[in-house]
Amino acid sequence: MTLDELEVKCKSCTACGLCEGRTNLVFGQGKKNADIMLIGEGPGENEDLQGKPFVGRSGQLLDKFLASVDLSRDKNVYIANMVKCRPPKNRDPKPEEQDECIKWLREQFKIIKPKIVVCVGRISAQRLIDKNFRVTQQHGEFIDKNGTLFMGTYHPAAILRNPNNKEAAFGDWLKVRDKIEELGIEI
Ligand code: URA
């Protein structure tokens, strides 16, 4: 199955209650066979309206971090979320909602086959790296999971709330850049 075919299937998903509130399902965006994949939490208001991930204020900051290390969703990165429909009032997605939605993410992984996965924020890091993941303590650390490197970093929304974390987050993106070079990944 291609990513486009998976997206068509995903768009009619009604596996959990989040489907009831969606304007658009946010499947993902970016290079279809990207070596670098980013996983956020879930769509917010702007994302729900536009059907694309990270298009609000957080997304603008994320795009700036990416650009500073020669990455972009137009060129060499694929961006998706733990859940594909907006949780009401932007609450955290519930474990049972993530349990349903992770099936789609697994299929995306299988097709895209990223070499590096950056978990953007606590929600995806706790689900994909370690259930006790602490962003403040473990950000920027690469963990090899069956040949794919996973790393967790600050969510841009957390940086907008507390700009003191900006430098640390920038350091994490520099580490991604170094890892790309170390692995000889062409971007
Ligand atoms: N926050 C996320 O985690 N994902 C988005 O797509 C937008 C905001």
Backbone and ligand atoms as CSV (ligand in chain L), in Angstrom:
chain,resi,resn,atom,element,x,y,z
A,1,MET,N,N,0.843,-1.207,0.000
A,1,MET,CA,C,0.000,0.000,0.000
A,1,MET,C,C,0.877,1.256,0.000
A,2,THR,N,N,0.473,2.270,-0.751
A,2,THR,CA,C,1.237,3.519,-0.737
A,2,THR,C,C,0.737,4.410,0.408
A,3,LEU,N,N,1.517,5.442,0.684
A,3,LEU,CA,C,1.124,6.380,1.742
A,3,LEU,C,C,-0.193,7.079,1.372
A,4,ASP,N,N,-0.360,7.393,0.091
A,4,ASP,CA,C,-1.598,8.048,-0.348
A,4,ASP,C,C,-2.803,7.126,-0.147
A,5,GLU,N,N,-2.608,5.849,-0.444
A,5,GLU,CA,C,-3.716,4.889,-0.259
A,5,GLU,C,C,-4.050,4.738,1.229
A,6,LEU,N,N,-2.992,4.731,2.056
A,6,LEU,CA,C,-3.214,4.633,3.512
A,6,LEU,C,C,-3.979,5.860,4.015
A,7,GLU,N,N,-3.626,7.016,3.484
A,7,GLU,CA,C,-4.290,8.259,3.903
A,7,GLU,C,C,-5.788,8.219,3.572
A,8,VAL,N,N,-6.099,7.721,2.383
A,8,VAL,CA,C,-7.519,7.636,1.986
A,8,VAL,C,C,-8.276,6.741,2.979
A,9,LYS,N,N,-7.671,5.604,3.324
A,9,LYS,CA,C,-8.315,4.682,4.280
A,9,LYS,C,C,-8.474,5.337,5.647
A,10,CYS,N,N,-7.385,6.001,6.066
A,10,CYS,CA,C,-7.356,6.606,7.404
A,10,CYS,C,C,-8.437,7.680,7.553
A,11,LYS,N,N,-8.680,8.396,6.451
A,11,LYS,CA,C,-9.599,9.552,6.526
A,11,LYS,C,C,-11.032,9.160,6.873
A,12,SER,N,N,-11.355,7.885,6.723
A,12,SER,CA,C,-12.720,7.494,7.106
A,12,SER,C,C,-12.737,6.770,8.458
A,13,CYS,N,N,-11.636,6.883,9.211
A,13,CYS,CA,C,-11.538,6.180,10.502
A,13,CYS,C,C,-12.562,6.710,11.512
A,14,THR,N,N,-13.223,5.760,12.177
A,14,THR,CA,C,-14.138,6.129,13.272
A,14,THR,C,C,-13.839,5.255,14.499
A,15,ALA,N,N,-12.570,4.875,14.653
A,15,ALA,CA,C,-12.207,3.917,15.712
A,15,ALA,C,C,-12.337,4.483,17.123
A,16,CYS,N,N,-12.258,5.802,17.268
A,16,CYS,CA,C,-12.446,6.365,18.617
A,16,CYS,C,C,-13.313,7.614,18.523
A,17,GLY,N,N,-13.684,8.120,19.687
A,17,GLY,CA,C,-14.628,9.248,19.760
A,17,GLY,C,C,-14.105,10.548,19.180
A,18,LEU,N,N,-12.778,10.653,19.006
A,18,LEU,CA,C,-12.228,11.915,18.495
A,18,LEU,C,C,-12.753,12.230,17.089
A,19,CYS,N,N,-13.171,11.204,16.357
A,19,CYS,CA,C,-13.656,11.434,14.984
A,19,CYS,C,C,-14.887,12.335,14.978
A,20,GLU,N,N,-15.640,12.314,16.082
A,20,GLU,CA,C,-16.901,13.076,16.107
A,20,GLU,C,C,-16.677,14.583,16.055
A,21,GLY,N,N,-15.536,15.037,16.574
A,21,GLY,CA,C,-15.315,16.481,16.626
A,21,GLY,C,C,-14.469,17.028,15.484
A,22,ARG,N,N,-14.034,16.163,14.566
A,22,ARG,CA,C,-13.053,16.650,13.593
A,22,ARG,C,C,-13.700,17.421,12.446
A,23,THR,N,N,-12.992,18.477,12.012
A,23,THR,CA,C,-13.319,19.135,10.746
A,23,THR,C,C,-12.553,18.379,9.661
A,24,ASN,N,N,-11.242,18.223,9.896
A,24,ASN,CA,C,-10.389,17.425,9.013
A,24,ASN,C,C,-9.536,16.480,9.846
A,25,LEU,N,N,-9.335,15.310,9.339
A,25,LEU,CA,C,-8.346,14.409,9.931
A,25,LEU,C,C,-6.965,14.891,9.461
A,26,VAL,N,N,-5.999,14.851,10.380
A,26,VAL,CA,C,-4.646,15.307,10.036
A,26,VAL,C,C,-3.744,14.076,9.946
A,27,PHE,N,N,-3.575,13.573,8.736
A,27,PHE,CA,C,-2.844,12.324,8.522
A,27,PHE,C,C,-1.342,12.528,8.687
A,28,GLY,N,N,-0.810,13.576,8.058
A,28,GLY,CA,C,0.628,13.847,8.092
A,28,GLY,C,C,0.996,14.641,6.859
A,29,GLN,N,N,2.232,15.130,6.854
A,29,GLN,CA,C,2.663,15.973,5.731
A,29,GLN,C,C,4.173,15.872,5.589
A,30,GLY,N,N,4.636,15.887,4.361
A,30,GLY,CA,C,6.077,15.927,4.130
A,30,GLY,C,C,6.523,14.975,3.057
A,31,LYS,N,N,7.838,14.732,3.057
A,31,LYS,CA,C,8.429,13.855,2.047
A,31,LYS,C,C,7.994,12.407,2.323
A,32,LYS,N,N,7.545,11.751,1.299
A,32,LYS,CA,C,6.900,10.446,1.499
A,32,LYS,C,C,7.860,9.336,1.919
A,33,ASN,N,N,9.145,9.459,1.555
A,33,ASN,CA,C,10.111,8.450,2.014
A,33,ASN,C,C,11.228,9.117,2.822
A,34,ALA,N,N,10.826,10.046,3.664
A,34,ALA,CA,C,11.801,10.823,4.447
A,34,ALA,C,C,12.615,9.932,5.381
A,35,ASP,N,N,13.891,10.273,5.567
A,35,ASP,CA,C,14.711,9.560,6.549
A,35,ASP,C,C,14.470,10.098,7.956
A,36,ILE,N,N,13.911,11.300,8.016
A,36,ILE,CA,C,13.654,11.926,9.317
A,36,ILE,C,C,12.142,12.098,9.473
A,37,MET,N,N,11.616,11.569,10.578
A,37,MET,CA,C,10.179,11.694,10.818
A,37,MET,C,C,9.960,12.334,12.189
A,38,LEU,N,N,9.013,13.238,12.256
A,38,LEU,CA,C,8.692,13.921,13.510
A,38,LEU,C,C,7.299,13.493,13.948
A,39,ILE,N,N,7.155,13.216,15.248
A,39,ILE,CA,C,5.842,12.828,15.748
A,39,ILE,C,C,5.439,13.771,16.883
A,40,GLY,N,N,4.383,14.532,16.636
A,40,GLY,CA,C,3.838,15.428,17.658
A,40,GLY,C,C,2.759,14.730,18.467
A,41,GLU,N,N,1.876,15.548,19.004
A,41,GLU,CA,C,0.875,15.030,19.943
A,41,GLU,C,C,-0.452,14.776,19.223
A,42,GLY,N,N,-1.046,15.851,18.752
A,42,GLY,CA,C,-2.320,15.744,18.051
A,42,GLY,C,C,-2.669,17.086,17.471
A,43,PRO,N,N,-3.602,17.137,16.536
A,43,PRO,CA,C,-3.956,18.411,15.912
A,43,PRO,C,C,-4.580,19.393,16.913
A,44,GLY,N,N,-4.265,20.662,16.728
A,44,GLY,CA,C,-4.952,21.726,17.450
A,44,GLY,C,C,-6.000,22.330,16.522
A,45,GLU,N,N,-6.441,23.523,16.865
A,45,GLU,CA,C,-7.535,24.144,16.102
A,45,GLU,C,C,-7.147,24.411,14.646
A,46,ASN,N,N,-5.983,25.028,14.457
A,46,ASN,CA,C,-5.559,25.366,13.080
A,46,ASN,C,C,-5.335,24.118,12.237
A,47,GLU,N,N,-4.753,23.115,12.873
A,47,GLU,CA,C,-4.463,21.864,12.165
A,47,GLU,C,C,-5.773,21.181,11.752
A,48,ASP,N,N,-6.738,21.191,12.656
A,48,ASP,CA,C,-8.050,20.590,12.370
A,48,ASP,C,C,-8.727,21.321,11.199
A,49,LEU,N,N,-8.568,22.635,11.175
A,49,LEU,CA,C,-9.209,23.421,10.099
A,49,LEU,C,C,-8.514,23.211,8.757
A,50,GLN,N,N,-7.175,23.075,8.797
A,50,GLN,CA,C,-6.430,22.974,7.527
A,50,GLN,C,C,-6.097,21.542,7.106
A,51,GLY,N,N,-6.232,20.591,8.031
A,51,GLY,CA,C,-5.910,19.199,7.698
A,51,GLY,C,C,-4.417,18.921,7.587
A,52,LYS,N,N,-3.601,19.815,8.173
A,52,LYS,CA,C,-2.137,19.637,8.126
A,52,LYS,C,C,-1.557,19.771,9.534
A,53,PRO,N,N,-0.441,19.046,9.805
A,53,PRO,CA,C,0.134,19.114,11.147
A,53,PRO,C,C,0.940,20.398,11.365
A,54,PHE,N,N,0.972,20.844,12.583
A,54,PHE,CA,C,1.837,21.962,12.990
A,54,PHE,C,C,1.758,23.162,12.031
A,55,VAL,N,N,0.580,23.742,11.926
A,55,VAL,CA,C,0.442,24.932,11.083
A,55,VAL,C,C,0.103,26.192,11.893
A,56,GLY,N,N,-0.027,26.055,13.219
A,56,GLY,CA,C,-0.290,27.231,14.060
A,56,GLY,C,C,1.006,27.840,14.564
A,57,ARG,N,N,0.938,28.510,15.693
A,57,ARG,CA,C,2.131,29.185,16.254
A,57,ARG,C,C,3.247,28.190,16.573
A,58,SER,N,N,2.855,27.052,17.158
A,58,SER,CA,C,3.857,26.017,17.460
A,58,SER,C,C,4.540,25.562,16.186
A,59,GLY,N,N,3.748,25.401,15.142
A,59,GLY,CA,C,4.273,24.920,13.869
A,59,GLY,C,C,5.267,25.900,13.268
A,60,GLN,N,N,4.990,27.188,13.426
A,60,GLN,CA,C,5.925,28.196,12.889
A,60,GLN,C,C,7.280,28.086,13.581
A,61,LEU,N,N,7.215,27.873,14.907
A,61,LEU,CA,C,8.473,27.735,15.646
A,61,LEU,C,C,9.182,26.430,15.245
A,62,LEU,N,N,8.400,25.373,15.099
A,62,LEU,CA,C,8.996,24.098,14.679
A,62,LEU,C,C,9.679,24.246,13.319
A,63,ASP,N,N,9.005,24.911,12.385
A,63,ASP,CA,C,9.594,25.109,11.052
A,63,ASP,C,C,10.898,25.915,11.135
A,64,LYS,N,N,10.973,26.855,12.089
A,64,LYS,CA,C,12.212,27.640,12.258
A,64,LYS,C,C,13.350,26.752,12.747
A,65,PHE,N,N,13.046,25.907,13.743
A,65,PHE,CA,C,14.078,24.962,14.223
A,65,PHE,C,C,14.552,24.086,13.072
A,66,LEU,N,N,13.599,23.565,12.318
A,66,LEU,CA,C,13.957,22.673,11.208
A,66,LEU,C,C,14.834,23.411,10.199
A,67,ALA,N,N,14.416,24.615,9.842
A,67,ALA,CA,C,15.163,25.375,8.828
A,67,ALA,C,C,16.593,25.649,9.297
A,68,SER,N,N,16.766,25.836,10.606
A,68,SER,CA,C,18.097,26.172,11.123
A,68,SER,C,C,19.076,25.002,10.966
A,69,VAL,N,N,18.539,23.796,10.746
A,69,VAL,CA,C,19.434,22.654,10.510
A,69,VAL,C,C,19.155,22.019,9.134
A,70,ASP,N,N,18.738,22.858,8.201
A,70,ASP,CA,C,18.522,22.440,6.796
A,70,ASP,C,C,17.454,21.365,6.624
A,71,LEU,N,N,16.485,21.354,7.514
A,71,LEU,CA,C,15.386,20.399,7.363
A,71,LEU,C,C,14.103,21.163,7.061
A,72,SER,N,N,13.215,20.506,6.340
A,72,SER,CA,C,11.918,21.133,6.066
A,72,SER,C,C,10.938,20.078,5.592
A,73,ARG,N,N,9.673,20.318,5.902
A,73,ARG,CA,C,8.630,19.370,5.490
A,73,ARG,C,C,8.467,19.374,3.967
A,74,ASP,N,N,8.949,20.409,3.307
A,74,ASP,CA,C,8.854,20.458,1.840
A,74,ASP,C,C,9.952,19.633,1.178
A,75,LYS,N,N,10.993,19.316,1.935
A,75,LYS,CA,C,12.203,18.777,1.327
A,75,LYS,C,C,12.588,17.393,1.837
A,76,ASN,N,N,12.653,17.228,3.155
A,76,ASN,CA,C,13.325,16.031,3.657
A,76,ASN,C,C,12.783,15.478,4.976
A,77,VAL,N,N,11.630,15.933,5.398
A,77,VAL,CA,C,11.081,15.510,6.690
A,77,VAL,C,C,9.617,15.133,6.506
A,78,TYR,N,N,9.155,14.145,7.288
A,78,TYR,CA,C,7.715,13.857,7.315
A,78,TYR,C,C,7.215,14.104,8.742
A,79,ILE,N,N,6.081,14.786,8.856
A,79,ILE,CA,C,5.540,15.141,10.177
A,79,ILE,C,C,4.170,14.486,10.376
A,80,ALA,N,N,4.014,13.817,11.517
A,80,ALA,CA,C,2.710,13.242,11.863
A,80,ALA,C,C,2.481,13.437,13.362
A,81,ASN,N,N,1.362,12.953,13.837
A,81,ASN,CA,C,1.018,13.095,15.257
A,81,ASN,C,C,0.617,11.751,15.852
A,82,MET,N,N,0.613,11.666,17.177
A,82,MET,CA,C,0.159,10.440,17.856
A,82,MET,C,C,-1.309,10.166,17.558
A,83,VAL,N,N,-2.125,11.215,17.597
A,83,VAL,CA,C,-3.529,11.031,17.195
A,83,VAL,C,C,-3.837,11.966,16.039
A,84,LYS,N,N,-4.710,11.505,15.157
A,84,LYS,CA,C,-4.927,12.213,13.898
A,84,LYS,C,C,-6.155,13.100,13.902
A,85,CYS,N,N,-6.918,13.056,14.979
A,85,CYS,CA,C,-8.073,13.952,15.101
A,85,CYS,C,C,-7.909,14.803,16.350
A,86,ARG,N,N,-8.412,16.026,16.287
A,86,ARG,CA,C,-8.192,16.983,17.372
A,86,ARG,C,C,-8.909,16.569,18.664
A,87,PRO,N,N,-8.180,16.460,19.761
A,87,PRO,CA,C,-8.861,16.241,21.042
A,87,PRO,C,C,-9.611,17.517,21.460
A,88,PRO,N,N,-10.800,17.377,22.053
A,88,PRO,CA,C,-11.569,18.555,22.432
A,88,PRO,C,C,-10.771,19.488,23.344
A,89,LYS,N,N,-10.870,20.773,23.081
A,89,LYS,CA,C,-10.178,21.812,23.862
A,89,LYS,C,C,-8.677,21.531,23.999
A,90,ASN,N,N,-8.116,20.853,23.011
A,90,ASN,CA,C,-6.673,20.546,22.992
A,90,ASN,C,C,-6.192,19.779,24.218
A,91,ARG,N,N,-7.089,18.977,24.829
A,91,ARG,CA,C,-6.617,18.156,25.963
A,91,ARG,C,C,-5.653,17.088,25.435
A,92,ASP,N,N,-4.887,16.489,26.380
A,92,ASP,CA,C,-3.991,15.397,25.979
A,92,ASP,C,C,-4.822,14.250,25.394
A,93,PRO,N,N,-4.310,13.609,24.336
A,93,PRO,CA,C,-5.028,12.421,23.855
A,93,PRO,C,C,-5.000,11.327,24.915
A,94,LYS,N,N,-6.139,10.642,25.108
A,94,LYS,CA,C,-6.214,9.594,26.136
A,94,LYS,C,C,-5.464,8.348,25.649
A,95,PRO,N,N,-4.952,7.536,26.603
A,95,PRO,CA,C,-4.233,6.312,26.208
A,95,PRO,C,C,-5.052,5.450,25.252
A,96,GLU,N,N,-6.358,5.336,25.483
A,96,GLU,CA,C,-7.164,4.457,24.617
A,96,GLU,C,C,-7.328,5.067,23.213
A,97,GLU,N,N,-7.296,6.392,23.126
A,97,GLU,CA,C,-7.335,7.030,21.799
A,97,GLU,C,C,-6.011,6.792,21.069
A,98,GLN,N,N,-4.923,6.878,21.826
A,98,GLN,CA,C,-3.611,6.606,21.221
A,98,GLN,C,C,-3.498,5.137,20.798
A,99,ASP,N,N,-4.085,4.245,21.617
A,99,ASP,CA,C,-4.035,2.803,21.285
A,99,ASP,C,C,-4.686,2.538,19.931
A,100,GLU,N,N,-5.785,3.207,19.672
A,100,GLU,CA,C,-6.457,3.026,18.382
A,100,GLU,C,C,-5.637,3.637,17.258
A,101,CYS,N,N,-5.180,4.871,17.482
A,101,CYS,CA,C,-4.575,5.635,16.393
A,101,CYS,C,C,-3.163,5.173,16.040
A,102,ILE,N,N,-2.491,4.528,16.997
A,102,ILE,CA,C,-1.106,4.125,16.747
A,102,ILE,C,C,-1.030,3.101,15.610
A,103,LYS,N,N,-2.147,2.447,15.345
A,103,LYS,CA,C,-2.167,1.485,14.223
A,103,LYS,C,C,-1.865,2.199,12.909
A,104,TRP,N,N,-2.412,3.385,12.749
A,104,TRP,CA,C,-2.150,4.158,11.523
A,104,TRP,C,C,-0.689,4.594,11.478
A,105,LEU,N,N,-0.189,5.027,12.640
A,105,LEU,CA,C,1.204,5.494,12.709
A,105,LEU,C,C,2.162,4.344,12.365
A,106,ARG,N,N,1.854,3.143,12.864
A,106,ARG,CA,C,2.709,1.979,12.557
A,106,ARG,C,C,2.757,1.734,11.053
A,107,GLU,N,N,1.611,1.863,10.403
A,107,GLU,CA,C,1.575,1.677,8.942
A,107,GLU,C,C,2.386,2.774,8.255
A,108,GLN,N,N,2.293,3.994,8.781
A,108,GLN,CA,C,3.097,5.089,8.206
A,108,GLN,C,C,4.594,4.780,8.350
A,109,PHE,N,N,4.992,4.299,9.531
A,109,PHE,CA,C,6.405,3.927,9.745
A,109,PHE,C,C,6.845,2.885,8.722
A,110,LYS,N,N,5.994,1.876,8.512
A,110,LYS,CA,C,6.344,0.772,7.614
A,110,LYS,C,C,6.575,1.267,6.189
A,111,ILE,N,N,5.798,2.239,5.774
A,111,ILE,CA,C,5.912,2.735,4.400
A,111,ILE,C,C,7.077,3.739,4.287
A,112,ILE,N,N,7.156,4.657,5.235
A,112,ILE,CA,C,8.156,5.737,5.147
A,112,ILE,C,C,9.558,5.219,5.498
A,113,LYS,N,N,9.619,4.290,6.446
A,113,LYS,CA,C,10.898,3.707,6.908
A,113,LYS,C,C,11.924,4.777,7.306
A,114,PRO,N,N,11.578,5.621,8.278
A,114,PRO,CA,C,12.533,6.661,8.691
A,114,PRO,C,C,13.744,6.054,9.391
A,115,LYS,N,N,14.867,6.744,9.312
A,115,LYS,CA,C,16.061,6.293,10.040
A,115,LYS,C,C,16.129,6.971,11.414
A,116,ILE,N,N,15.590,8.196,11.464
A,116,ILE,CA,C,15.566,8.948,12.728
A,116,ILE,C,C,14.128,9.402,12.990
A,117,VAL,N,N,13.642,9.158,14.211
A,117,VAL,CA,C,12.305,9.621,14.598
A,117,VAL,C,C,12.470,10.599,15.756
A,118,VAL,N,N,11.998,11.823,15.575
A,118,VAL,CA,C,12.057,12.804,16.650
A,118,VAL,C,C,10.662,12.922,17.271
A,119,CYS,N,N,10.584,12.577,18.551
A,119,CYS,CA,C,9.320,12.720,19.280
A,119,CYS,C,C,9.240,14.153,19.784
A,120,VAL,N,N,8.271,14.887,19.277
A,120,VAL,CA,C,8.150,16.300,19.615
A,120,VAL,C,C,7.191,16.412,20.802
A,121,GLY,N,N,7.790,16.477,21.995
A,121,GLY,CA,C,6.995,16.611,23.216
A,121,GLY,C,C,6.803,15.305,23.966
A,122,ARG,N,N,6.290,15.478,25.177
A,122,ARG,CA,C,6.156,14.366,26.130
A,122,ARG,C,C,5.226,13.251,25.637
A,123,ILE,N,N,4.114,13.624,25.036
A,123,ILE,CA,C,3.098,12.614,24.708
A,123,ILE,C,C,3.668,11.533,23.784
A,124,SER,N,N,4.302,11.952,22.699
A,124,SER,CA,C,4.835,10.939,21.771
A,124,SER,C,C,6.083,10.274,22.349
A,125,ALA,N,N,6.897,11.016,23.097
A,125,ALA,CA,C,8.108,10.411,23.681
A,125,ALA,C,C,7.726,9.331,24.689
A,126,GLN,N,N,6.680,9.588,25.484
A,126,GLN,CA,C,6.284,8.581,26.485
A,126,GLN,C,C,5.664,7.360,25.826
A,127,ARG,N,N,5.065,7.556,24.689
A,127,ARG,CA,C,4.441,6.420,24.012
A,127,ARG,C,C,5.443,5.629,23.157
A,128,LEU,N,N,6.377,6.353,22.537
A,128,LEU,CA,C,7.245,5.684,21.552
A,128,LEU,C,C,8.640,5.357,22.094
A,129,ILE,N,N,9.064,6.049,23.178
A,129,ILE,CA,C,10.423,5.802,23.689
A,129,ILE,C,C,10.365,5.092,25.051
A,130,ASP,N,N,9.702,5.725,26.004
A,130,ASP,CA,C,9.733,5.189,27.376
A,130,ASP,C,C,8.549,5.798,28.120
A,131,LYS,N,N,7.764,4.958,28.773
A,131,LYS,CA,C,6.519,5.491,29.375
A,131,LYS,C,C,6.797,6.493,30.501
A,132,ASN,N,N,8.019,6.462,31.013
A,132,ASN,CA,C,8.369,7.446,32.056
A,132,ASN,C,C,9.256,8.570,31.523
A,133,PHE,N,N,9.278,8.746,30.206
A,133,PHE,CA,C,10.185,9.732,29.596
A,133,PHE,C,C,9.978,11.119,30.203
A,134,ARG,N,N,11.081,11.746,30.625
A,134,ARG,CA,C,11.033,13.118,31.148
A,134,ARG,C,C,11.777,14.015,30.156
A,135,VAL,N,N,11.058,14.898,29.498
A,135,VAL,CA,C,11.680,15.731,28.459
A,135,VAL,C,C,12.835,16.539,29.041
A,136,THR,N,N,12.638,17.096,30.240
A,136,THR,CA,C,13.677,17.961,30.812
A,136,THR,C,C,14.977,17.197,31.066
A,137,GLN,N,N,14.862,15.885,31.327
A,137,GLN,CA,C,16.062,15.101,31.644
A,137,GLN,C,C,16.611,14.294,30.475
A,138,GLN,N,N,15.731,13.884,29.566
A,138,GLN,CA,C,16.173,12.924,28.532
A,138,GLN,C,C,16.164,13.507,27.118
A,139,HIS,N,N,15.828,14.797,26.995
A,139,HIS,CA,C,15.799,15.396,25.655
A,139,HIS,C,C,17.174,15.289,24.998
A,140,GLY,N,N,17.157,15.051,23.696
A,140,GLY,CA,C,18.430,15.026,22.957
A,140,GLY,C,C,19.167,13.701,22.987
A,141,GLU,N,N,18.625,12.708,23.725
A,141,GLU,CA,C,19.295,11.390,23.772
A,141,GLU,C,C,18.737,10.479,22.679
A,142,PHE,N,N,19.623,9.852,21.923
A,142,PHE,CA,C,19.175,8.927,20.870
A,142,PHE,C,C,19.092,7.509,21.432
A,143,ILE,N,N,18.001,6.843,21.119
A,143,ILE,CA,C,17.810,5.450,21.547
A,143,ILE,C,C,17.541,4.602,20.318
A,144,ASP,N,N,18.327,3.545,20.164
A,144,ASP,CA,C,18.168,2.655,19.013
A,144,ASP,C,C,17.064,1.650,19.299
A,145,LYS,N,N,16.027,1.660,18.454
A,145,LYS,CA,C,14.957,0.666,18.602
A,145,LYS,C,C,14.864,-0.100,17.297
A,146,ASN,N,N,15.369,-1.312,17.302
A,146,ASN,CA,C,15.350,-2.156,16.097
A,146,ASN,C,C,15.903,-1.449,14.862
A,147,GLY,N,N,16.993,-0.733,15.047
A,147,GLY,CA,C,17.656,-0.111,13.903
A,147,GLY,C,C,17.162,1.291,13.558
A,148,THR,N,N,16.145,1.769,14.267
A,148,THR,CA,C,15.686,3.146,14.052
A,148,THR,C,C,16.055,3.964,15.289
A,149,LEU,N,N,16.595,5.157,15.072
A,149,LEU,CA,C,16.985,5.999,16.208
A,149,LEU,C,C,15.825,6.896,16.622
A,150,PHE,N,N,15.493,6.860,17.903
A,150,PHE,CA,C,14.423,7.708,18.441
A,150,PHE,C,C,15.031,8.743,19.383
A,151,MET,N,N,14.520,9.957,19.309
A,151,MET,CA,C,14.975,11.019,20.212
A,151,MET,C,C,13.762,11.870,20.609
A,152,GLY,N,N,13.742,12.336,21.841
A,152,GLY,CA,C,12.652,13.195,22.296
A,152,GLY,C,C,13.156,14.604,22.516
A,153,THR,N,N,12.335,15.577,22.154
A,153,THR,CA,C,12.713,16.971,22.396
A,153,THR,C,C,11.502,17.757,22.906
A,154,TYR,N,N,11.756,19.001,23.222
A,154,TYR,CA,C,10.697,19.882,23.726
A,154,TYR,C,C,9.624,20.124,22.663
A,155,HIS,N,N,8.386,20.189,23.102
A,155,HIS,CA,C,7.300,20.589,22.192
A,155,HIS,C,C,7.384,22.111,22.019
A,156,PRO,N,N,7.236,22.598,20.779
A,156,PRO,CA,C,7.327,24.054,20.597
A,156,PRO,C,C,6.320,24.840,21.448
A,157,ALA,N,N,5.170,24.240,21.742
A,157,ALA,CA,C,4.194,24.937,22.599
A,157,ALA,C,C,4.784,25.154,23.994
A,158,ALA,N,N,5.595,24.194,24.464
A,158,ALA,CA,C,6.233,24.321,25.780
A,158,ALA,C,C,7.277,25.434,25.751
A,159,ILE,N,N,7.915,25.600,24.594
A,159,ILE,CA,C,8.932,26.660,24.468
A,159,ILE,C,C,8.253,28.025,24.404
A,160,LEU,N,N,7.101,28.073,23.735
A,160,LEU,CA,C,6.374,29.342,23.679
A,160,LEU,C,C,5.903,29.737,25.085
A,161,ARG,N,N,5.585,28.738,25.898
A,161,ARG,CA,C,5.178,29.017,27.290
A,161,ARG,C,C,6.381,29.381,28.139
A,162,ASN,N,N,7.507,28.725,27.884
A,162,ASN,CA,C,8.718,28.964,28.679
A,162,ASN,C,C,9.939,29.089,27.765
A,163,PRO,N,N,10.200,30.312,27.268
A,163,PRO,CA,C,11.282,30.524,26.298
A,163,PRO,C,C,12.662,30.143,26.824
A,164,ASN,N,N,12.784,29.935,28.145
A,164,ASN,CA,C,14.087,29.491,28.681
A,164,ASN,C,C,14.549,28.169,28.076
A,165,ASN,N,N,13.603,27.394,27.580
A,165,ASN,CA,C,13.949,26.079,27.020
A,165,ASN,C,C,14.398,26.135,25.557
A,166,LYS,N,N,14.375,27.328,24.994
A,166,LYS,CA,C,14.629,27.442,23.558
A,166,LYS,C,C,16.031,26.965,23.180
A,167,GLU,N,N,16.990,27.367,23.976
A,167,GLU,CA,C,18.372,27.007,23.661
A,167,GLU,C,C,18.591,25.489,23.718
A,168,ALA,N,N,18.000,24.879,24.759
A,168,ALA,CA,C,18.134,23.418,24.894
A,168,ALA,C,C,17.482,22.727,23.701
A,169,ALA,N,N,16.330,23.229,23.273
A,169,ALA,CA,C,15.639,22.625,22.130
A,169,ALA,C,C,16.476,22.791,20.867
A,170,PHE,N,N,17.058,23.954,20.705
A,170,PHE,CA,C,17.908,24.193,19.534
A,170,PHE,C,C,19.079,23.212,19.534
A,171,GLY,N,N,19.635,22.978,20.727
A,171,GLY,CA,C,20.729,22.009,20.859
A,171,GLY,C,C,20.302,20.620,20.405
A,172,ASP,N,N,19.050,20.253,20.698
A,172,ASP,CA,C,18.561,18.933,20.258
A,172,ASP,C,C,18.523,18.847,18.733
A,173,TRP,N,N,18.095,19.937,18.093
A,173,TRP,CA,C,18.026,19.913,16.618
A,173,TRP,C,C,19.424,19.875,16.006
A,174,LEU,N,N,20.382,20.517,16.696
A,174,LEU,CA,C,21.774,20.409,16.227
A,174,LEU,C,C,22.263,18.964,16.327
A,175,LYS,N,N,21.814,18.269,17.374
A,175,LYS,CA,C,22.199,16.848,17.520
A,175,LYS,C,C,21.592,16.003,16.401
A,176,VAL,N,N,20.391,16.357,15.993
A,176,VAL,CA,C,19.777,15.642,14.866
A,176,VAL,C,C,20.646,15.841,13.630
A,177,ARG,N,N,21.049,17.078,13.434
A,177,ARG,CA,C,21.905,17.416,12.280
A,177,ARG,C,C,23.223,16.614,12.311
A,178,ASP,N,N,23.840,16.570,13.515
A,178,ASP,CA,C,25.087,15.802,13.663
A,178,ASP,C,C,24.862,14.326,13.365
A,179,LYS,N,N,23.742,13.805,13.851
A,179,LYS,CA,C,23.443,12.378,13.648
A,179,LYS,C,C,23.239,12.084,12.162
A,180,ILE,N,N,22.606,13.001,11.455
A,180,ILE,CA,C,22.406,12.841,10.007
A,180,ILE,C,C,23.772,12.716,9.321
A,181,GLU,N,N,24.690,13.568,9.734
A,181,GLU,CA,C,26.038,13.529,9.138
A,181,GLU,C,C,26.772,12.247,9.518
A,182,GLU,N,N,26.685,11.913,10.818
A,182,GLU,CA,C,27.358,10.701,11.316
A,182,GLU,C,C,26.888,9.453,10.555
A,183,LEU,N,N,25.600,9.392,10.279
A,183,LEU,CA,C,25.038,8.209,9.606
A,183,LEU,C,C,25.173,8.301,8.075
A,184,GLY,N,N,25.664,9.444,7.602
A,184,GLY,CA,C,25.821,9.630,6.162
A,184,GLY,C,C,24.483,9.694,5.422
A,185,ILE,N,N,23.470,10.218,6.097
A,185,ILE,CA,C,22.153,10.337,5.466
A,185,ILE,C,C,22.168,11.523,4.512
A,186,GLU,N,N,21.717,11.276,3.283
A,186,GLU,CA,C,21.633,12.364,2.298
A,186,GLU,C,C,20.306,13.079,2.506
A,187,ILE,N,N,20.363,14.392,2.738
A,187,ILE,CA,C,19.094,15.103,2.915
A,187,ILE,C,C,18.888,16.155,1.836
L,1,URA,N1,N,0.796,20.325,18.311
L,1,URA,C1,C,1.036,19.045,17.962
L,1,URA,O1,O,1.521,18.255,18.756
L,1,URA,N2,N,0.754,18.680,16.719
L,1,URA,C2,C,0.247,19.493,15.803
L,1,URA,O2,O,0.020,19.054,14.681
L,1,URA,C3,C,0.005,20.822,16.200
L,1,URA,C4,C,0.284,21.222,17.439
